[in-house]
């Protein structure tokens, strides 16, 4: 059977990206971003977006191409303690990172492209709401949610990298799998709702209110990341 050369290239780049990310998770963006871009632009990526657009909330959001106000770091720091926006910025400050800038919508091409951009733009908000850390176990948790609930083939590949990392760092293995189970349970309970939320309408809303609205309280009582949850209140 003849193999499509483009498919061969994507498969090889994905395999290399998985192994590089597993070996060197401190430089995930360097190793994983080309792999993610390949898979996002693949037929699998398109199929995933088509499946997401069958959800009525996501379809409405994408057709509107909704983007609300996107405050800068100084404005977010002035919001009430315990609010979504304040915790979002405090997380960036704690990690020594710059806040995500307002999304560049100039390259959007249809509702599927919008959902992909929105997912990348709101990824860090998902970390805050779910109280998942930015280490391998936390990213594995997020990847499990994205793979299961948001039909992201790139997340499947990155999730494989985090599993392999557990083989290379056995002391992290148990927490990685706990994180994966947590992410899958979030997917089971919420489906794609995290991507459908209009976070910009509630930067000053307490994080507790957001979690109550999403029905996360019971799940978070059994989080594998209690230390992160303590920081995200």
Secondary structure, DSSP 8 states (H G I E B T S, - for coil): ----HHHHHHHHHHHHHHHHHHH-GGGHHHHHHHHHHHHHTSHHHHHHHHHHTTSHHHHHHHHHT-------HHHHHTS-TTBHHHHHHHHHHHHT---------TT--SHHHHHHHHHHHHHHHHHHHHT--SSHHHHHHHHHHHHHHS--HHHHHHHHHHHHHHHH-HHHHHHHHHHHHHHHHHHHHHTTHHHH--GGGGTTSBHHHHHHHHT-HHHHTT-S-HHHHHH--
